[in-house]
Each structure stands twice: as structure tokens, then as C-alpha cells.
Amino acid sequence: MKSLKLPLLIASLLTGFAGGAAAHDTGHLSGLATKASKAVKASFDIVHTKISTEGNVAIFHIAVSGKAGASRPAKSGKLAGSSVFSYVWPTSLDPSVIGFEPKAGILAFAVTSHPDFDDTPLFDENGDGKLDNDGDLWHSHWVVLQPDPACGKDALKVVDIPEGAKPRVPKTWPGLPILIDSPGWSPTFKGGTVEVRVPFDDIGAVESGAFDGVTAALRVNASVHSPLLCVANVFKVASGDLSLPGKVNK
């Protein structure tokens, strides 16, 4: 499986990197344009990525060459070794913007589906009156990423919280021992696009940021232990090299 093998870039991100190569030429279209690829499953084949703002709302957008959200992981019946499919916007924003410790890692917004567990305990996405049975439905997260060799050479993981530690976390942290937030912002799928509208108290911090687009599968560790959640298979990176060339509203 392909993983993100970008040690020098990861190091620069973790020390405050705020952009890389110039954004792709999109003509009248803002954001990052990416050529379609027959080698990538159409529902994850990114062709356009952008983040824009309206008032105090940031709009996260990815377009693919097929139908967005059409593919979800098969249910395995157990947490250990289970899969997570995701549409991800890695950013240059400091994790403190949404309530994590400053400089904790790479802050990314993600839309995910995983039928073997539920990590949005405050929300009933399928409307059946139960809060713990709808992880298969697409939903949103903030995650903080760091490299970990236990996930593969130069591969990324969602940062683990050591036993007994009490780091700063957002109010909607779901209680898992990783740096993840479950804010409840619902994704909208329409044809080849997925969008999420995310309110921000400090929209200026978002507007000064940089971003990229990624589609990927993550995997829960077979021992359900540190590292708990690894990036196991990268389907596509909008920039090709995770250089965060995208600029908000540009």
C-alpha cells in the first residue's frame, strides 16, 4: 500500500510551514485543479480542491472524477484492523485554532466513513435515536497528524494520547485516546463533489492558511493500541507532493 513518504516536508509542516509550490493554474476556478487519473478509483480521484469563506464560515470542497462518497469500507465486524475511508484537507493551521495544544502536529479536516465503530458520540447521524451506530455514514472530523514508523516508513498517524495524559482538546473531542475532534458539521455530497460548511470564531486564521487535498484509507491498529489509527493507503494527493500549495479564497 502507498503511504505518505515525505519526511522533509513533514518536518517543515511541523515547524510552521505555510505553503509550497504555487497553486496549479485553474483559470477562472479558485483552488487546486488536478488531472484525472485512470489509476485511481473515480470516487477518490481528486480533480479540484478548495477552501473558501463566506462571512465566518469556511467551505471545504473536493471534486472527484466520479461520484463522491460512492465507496465506503466493507464492515469487518470488529474494531481491530478495520478501515476508514476519507476525504482530507491537510492545512497549515496551528492545531490550537480548534482547541488542541499549539504545534501538536499537522491539522487536517476530514470527512470519513467507517462501519465498524462510531466516533461521534454527541450526534445521531442516522436519526434512529441511538448515538453509537452510525459511523458508516459520512461525517466530519478535525485530526492532528504526525509521522510514526510503526505505521510504515515515513507514514502518518492520528496523534495518540498517552495513557494518563490530559492534553488540551476541543469540547467535542469524542473521548478516544487520539487527537481527534467530532464537531458535527455535516458533509454535503452532490454528484462529484463533497462540501462541508464549518463556522469559525477566528475566520482570519483560516483565510491566512494553506491547504492540500487527499483521499486515503486509514487503518485501526490490529492491537487497538498506540499507534491507534494509521494512514495506510493514500489514493491521491491533489498537489502530488503534499506541498500545501492551495491558498484560501485564491
GUPABA-8429 format. One record per atom (N, C-alpha, C, CB): y negated, x negated, z negated. Coordinates in steps of 0.2 Angstrom, whole numbers, plus 5000, padded with zeros to 4 digits. Each point is the difference from the previous one (the first is absolute). Last residue first. Glycine has a CB too. Layout:
N
YXZ ...
REM end
This chain:
250
484150415015 499849965006 500650005005 499249934993 500750174984 499550035004 499849965006 499650064990 501849804994 499950074998 499450035004 500549994989 501049805019 499450014996 499950085000 499549895003 502749935004 499650065000 499550004995 501050065004 500649764999 499450005004 499650065000 500649925007 501549974980 499550054998 499450005004 500449984989 501849905014 499349964999 499550054997 500349915009 502250104998 499750024994 499449974998 501250024996 500049975025 500149944996 499750024993 499949925009 500250245010 500549955002 500149944995 499750035011 498950184988 499749945003 500549955002 499150024992 501750184999 499550025005 499749945003 499850104994 502749914998 499449984996 499450015006 500649924991 502250185005 499449975004 499449994995 500450075010 501849964981 500150035007 499549975005 500550114995 500749794982 499350025003 500150025007 499449924993 502250064984 500050005007 499350035003 501350025000 499149944976 500749975003 500050005007 500550054991 497949954986 499950025007 500649975003 498750004999 501650074975 499849955005 499950035007 500749924994 499550144978 499950035006 499849955005 499750114995 501049834982 500250075001 500050035007 499650024989 500749725001 499550045003 500350075001 499549905006 501250084976 499449965003 500449955005 499350014989 502050215007 499749954995 499549965004 501150004993 500850155014 499550044998 499649964994 500650115003 501249825012 500150004993 499550044996 500549895001 499550095023 500750024998 500150014993 500449955010 497150075001 500549954998 500750034998 499049924997 499350205020 500150004992 500549954999 499750124998 498849885025 500650014997 500050004992 500549965011 497950095013 500149974994 500650014997 498850014998 500050005028 500550034995 500049954994 500750055009 497250005011 500549964997 500550044995 499249915000 498350065016 500650054999 500649964998 499550085008 497649874992 500749985000 500550065000 499649894994 497650025010 500550055000 500749975000 499150085006 498349844984 500549995006 500450064999 500049875000 497450044990 500650035000 500449995006 499550094994 498049864989 500449995006 500750035000 499349905002 498150164985 500749975000 500349995007 500250054989 497750065002 499949935001 500749965001 498950014993 500950235002 499749985007 499949935001 499450114999 501549974980 500550015006 499649985006 500650094994 498249904987 500549955000 500550005005 499850004988 498550175009 499749945003 500549945000 498950044996 501550184994 500249995007 499749945003 500050135001 500649964975 499649945003 500249995007 499949954988 501150235001 499450004996 499549955003 500650044990 501350095025 499949944996 499350004996 500649945009 501550215006 499450004997 499949934996 500050134999 501649935023 500049984993 499349994997 501049945003 500750175018 499350004998 500049984992 499750095009 502149865013 499950024993 499350004998 501249964997 500650055027 499449994996 500050024993 499450015011 502249945013 500050014993 499349984997 501349985000 499850085027 499549974995 500250024993 499150005009 501850075014 500149934999 499649974994 500349995012 500050264988 500249975006 500249924998 499350085007 499750014973 499950045006 500249965006 499050074994 501049944977 500349975006 499850055006 501049954993 498049984981 500050055005 500349975006 499050064995 501149884977 499949985006 500150065005 500549894997 498650114977 500550025004 499949975007 500250114993 499349814981 499650025006 500550015006 499049934996 501550004980 500050075002 499650025007 500250024988 500249764997 499450045000 500050075002 499549905001 502049894990 500250065004 499550054999 501249984998 499349735000 499650064998 500250065004 499049934997 502049814995 499950055005 499650064997 501249975005 499949794988 499350025001 500050045006 499649894995 502650104988 499749965005 499250035001 501249995006 500750104980 499849934998 499849965006 500850014990 498950275006 500549955003 499749934998 500450085009 498450134987 500449974995 500549965002 499850104995 498450005018 500550054999 500549974995 499950045011 497349954993 500649955001 500650044998 499349904997 498350185003 500650035004 500649955001 499250085005 498849854984 500250064996 500650035004 498850014996 500849735008 499750065001 500350064996 499749965012 500549784979 500350045006 499550075001 501249954998 499149794988 499650055002 500250045006 499049934995 502849944989 499549995004 499550065001 500749915006 501250014977 499650065001 499449985004 500450044989 502349865005 499349995002 499750075000 500349895007 502050094988 499649994995 499349995001 500949954995 500849995024 500250044994 499549984994 501250015004 497949955021 500549984995 500150044994 499749895004 499650185021 499750004994 500549974995 499250105002 500549875026 500450024994 499649994994 501049975005 498250065022 500049964994 500450034994 498949955005 501850085021 499550044996 500049964993 500150115006 500549745015 500350054996 499450044997 501149934997 499549895025 499650034995 500450054996 499049985007 501749785007 500050075000 499650034994 501150005006 499649765000 499350025001 500050085001 499849895006 502650054994 499549955000 499350025002 501049935004 500550234982 500149975006 499549955001 500550105005 499750034975 500150055006 500149975006 499250074994 500549794987 500650054999 500150055005 499949974988 498249885011 500649985004 500650044999 499549894999 497950205000 500549984995 500749985004 499550084992 497649995011 500649975002 500549994995 499349955009 498950264989 500049924999 500749985004 499350014989 499050235008 500649965003 499949934998 500150085010 499250194982 499849935000 500549965002 499250024991 500250255014 500449954998 499749935000 501050075004 498550224998 499749945000 500649954997 498850044999 501750205014 500049964994 499549945001 501250034998 499850245012 499649945001 500049964993 499350065008 502550115008 499550004995 499649934999 500750094994 501450085020 499549945000 499550014995 500249995013 502350104982 499450025004 499549945000 500250124997 501849864991 500150005007 499450025004 501250024998 498949994978 499849935003 500149995007 500349964989 500050234994 499750015006 499849935003 499650124997 501249974980 500650015006 499750005007 500750064992 498349954984 500449945000 500550005006 499849984988 498650195002 499649955002 500449935002 499250054992 501150245010 500349944997 499549945002 501250055000 498550185008 499950004993 500349944996 500050125001 499849925024 500550034997 500050014992 500749965010 497949925009 499850074997 500550044997 499250005008 500649775002 500450055004 499950074997 500849915003 498149894987 499850005007 500450065004 499849885000 499350074975 500650035003 499950015007 500250064989 498849764991 499950045006 500750035002 499049935003 500649904980 499550054998 499950055006 499449914994 502249905006 500250054995 499450054998 500749914996 500249925023 499350045000 500150054994 499749985013 502149884997 499549954996 499350045000 500649895003 502250155002 499450035000 499549964996 500550115002 502049855013 499650004994 499450035001 500649904996 501050085021 500449984995 499750004993 500749945008 498450095016 500350064997 500449994994 500150045011 497649865001 500649974997 500450064997 499449894998 498150045017 500650054999 500649964997 499550085010 497549884993 500849984999 500450065000 499749904994 497749975010 500350075001 500849995000 498950055006 498949794985 500650015003 500250075000 500449894997 497749894998 500150075000 500650025004 498750024998 500549744988 500250045007 500150074998 500649905005 498649844984 499950075000 500250045006 499249984991 501549774998 499750035006 500050084999 500449905008 499549954970 500449995006 499650035006 501150004993 498049984985 500750014998 500449995006 499750084991 497849915004 500449955003 500750004998 499049935000 499850234984 499649965006 500549955002 498950024995 502250194994 499749944998 499649975006 500949984991 499450285012 500449944998 499649944998 500950055008 498250165001 500250014993 500549954998 499750115001 499049925020 500450074999 500349994993 500250025012 498549804996 499650065003 500450064998 499649935009 501349854986 499650034995 499650075002 499949884995 501449975019 500350054997 499750044995 501049935002 497749955019 500349984994 500450064996 499149914999 500650075028 499750024994 500349984994 499850105006 500849875018 499749944997 499750024993 499749955011 502450175002 499350005000 499849934997 499950135000 502350025013 499849954995 499349995001 501149945001 500450275005 499349975002 499949954995 499550105004 502850055005 499649964995 499449975003 501149974995 501250215007 499449985004 499549974995 500250095009 502749944988 499350004998 499549985006 500449974989 502350094998 499649995007 499350014998 501050045007 501249894978 499450035000 499749995007 499849994987 502950005000 499449985004 499450045000 500949965008 501349954974 499750065005 499449975003 500450094992 501049794991 500149995007 499750055005 501049944996 499350154980 500149925001 500250005008 500449984988 499450245003 499349965000 500149935003 499650074990 502050145018 499949964994 499449965001 501249994997 499750165019 500350034994 499949954994 500850065007 498449935017 500649964998 500350034994 499549905005 498850195017 500250004992 500649964999 499450114999 499049845022 500550044998 500150004993 500649985011 497049985000 500649974998 500550054999 499449914995 498750155023 500049994992 500749974998 499250094999 499149975025 500649974997 499949994992 500249945011 498150175002 500750035003 500649964997 499450035010 498149924987 500450044995 500650035002 499050024995 499349945025 500049974993 500350044995 498949955003 501650025023 499850054996 500049974993 500550095007 499249745013 500450065000 499750054995 501049935002 497949865001 500250025007 500450075000 499949885004 498350074976 500649975003 500250035007 500549984988 497349994992 500350045006 500649965002 498950055003 499549974973 500549965004 500250055006 500449924990 497650074988 500350035007 500449955003 499050075002 499450014975 500549955002 500450035006 500149954988 497450094999 500550035004 500549955003 499250105003 498949954975 500349955005 500650035003 499649904993 498150204993 500750015002 500249945005 500050134998 497849944993 500449964995 500750005001 499150034992 499450025028 499750014994 500449964995 499750115002 501549865017 499550065001 499850024993 500650045010 500749735004 499850044994 499650065002 500049894994 502249945016 499350025001 499850044994 500150015012 501949824999 499850034994 499350025001 500849944993 501550015024 499350004998 499950024993 499650015012 502249935011 499950004993 499350004998 501149944998 500950095024 499350004998 500050014992 499650055011 502449925001 499649995006 499250004998 500950055007 501949924982 499250014999 499749995006 500149974988 502450115006 499749955005 499250015000 501150015007 500750124981 499749944996 499649955005 500950024991 500350185017 499750034994 499649944996 500950105000 500549845019 499350035002 499750034994 500450025011 501249764988 500150075000 499350045001 501149994993 499149765017 499950044993 500150075001 499249914997 500949945021 500549974996 499950034993 500049905006 498650155013 500750035001 500549984994 499850025013 497449994986 500649955000 500750045001 499349914994 497750115008 500650034999 500649955001 499550125003 498049794991 500450035005 500750034998 499549915007 498150104979 500649955001 500450035006 500049974987 497450045000 500450035005 500649955001 499150065006 499150004973 500449955003 500450045006 500049924989 497550165002 500649984997 500449955004 500050114995 498350085016 500049954994 500749984998 498850054997 500450035028 500450024995 499949954994 500850055008 498349945015 499650044996 500450024993 499550055011 501449744999 499550045004 499650044995 500850005010 500849844982 500250075001 499650045004 500549994989 500249745004 499550045004 500350075001 499549895006 501249964973 500250015007 499450045003 501249994997 498149864982 500450075001 500150005008 499550064990 500249704998 499650065002 500550065002 499149925004 501849904979 499850005007 499650065001 501149945003 499150054973 500349955004 499750005007 501050004993 498550094979 500050015007 500349945004 499050084999 500649924977 499750075002 499950015008 499349994989 501949864988 499950005007 499850075002 500949925002 499649984975 499550045002 499850005007 499649974990 502349934998 499449974998 499450035002 500649904999 501650185008 500050004992 499449964997 501250015001 499149995023 499950074998 499950004992 500750055010 500049755000 499350015001 499850074998 500049925009 502350024990 499649964995 499250025001 500949915000 500650185015 500050034994 499649974995 501250045003 499049865018 499550065000 500150034993 500250015013 501249814990 499349985000 499550065000 500349895006 502150154996 499849974993 499349985000 501149964999 500450205015 499449985001 499749974994 499850095008 502250065001 500149934999 499349965001 501350015003 499950254994 499449975001 500049934998 499450114998 502850005012 499650014994 499349975001 501049994993 501550115020 499349965001 499650014993 500050015013 502850004990 499450045000 499449965000 500650094994 
REM end
